[in-house]
Amino acid sequence: MEFLDLAMPAEIVDRLRTGWRLPGRFGAASLGHRLVGDLVHSYARQGYQAMLGGIHAHKPHLAPYCEPDGFSVLPAGSPLDLCLPIGRLRYPAEPSMRHLVRTLGPAASYRAGELRGLLAARLP
């Protein structure tokens, strides 16, 4: 991690890499998933068709965390193609980044690096 001081104890560095954890009695395993679920429902109610995000490739432990929440995780450096009614828009990724994508409604679909159906219902 580029922002860490090399003199930091390994225990602190490891804690920063993996994130702080709440004690089990607080439902730590599901707290983040509940927050993501609330965001998904909020965005879907507002008419959003997809959620996009990204994670750093040097944090591979985040991919299995995102997938149960319905996000597809692209390989590091892979672009995401947004297939819009006006044409394809390529959303590039740096080699150190991985795109996240999740559809929020029946109009949008995702498969093999392509997000389709965006804005289709909004055309006259």
Residue pairs with C-beta under 8 A, 6 or more apart in sequence:
1 13
1 16
1 17
1 58
4 13
4 16
17 59
18 61
21 28
22 28
22 31
27 34
32 65
33 68
33 69
36 69
37 69
39 51
40 51
40 69
40 70
40 102
40 104
43 51
43 104
44 104
44 105
48 104
49 103
49 104
49 105
49 107
49 108
49 117
49 118
49 119
50 101
50 102
50 103
50 104
50 108
50 110
50 115
50 118
51 71
51 100
51 101
51 102
51 104
52 80
52 91
52 99
52 100
52 101
53 66
53 71
53 99
53 100
53 101
54 93
54 97
54 98
54 99
54 100
55 62
55 63
55 66
55 73
55 97
55 98
55 100
56 62
56 96
56 97
56 98
57 76
57 77
57 95
57 96
57 97
57 98
58 96
63 73
63 98
66 73
66 100
67 73
69 102
70 102
71 100
71 101
71 102
72 100
72 101
72 102
72 110
73 98
73 99
73 100
74 80
74 93
74 98
74 99
74 100
74 101
74 113
75 98
76 93
76 95
76 96
76 97
76 98
77 93
77 94
77 95
77 96
77 97
78 93
78 98
78 99
78 113
79 90
79 91
79 92
79 93
79 99
79 113
80 90
80 91
80 93
80 99
80 101
80 113
80 114
80 115
81 88
81 89
81 90
81 91
81 113
81 114
81 115
82 88
82 89
82 90
82 91
82 115
82 118
83 114
83 115
83 116
83 117
83 118
84 118
84 119
85 119
85 120
85 123
91 99
93 99
101 110
101 115
102 110
103 109
103 110
103 115
103 117
107 117
107 118
107 120
107 121
108 115
108 116
108 117
108 118
109 115
109 116
109 117
110 116
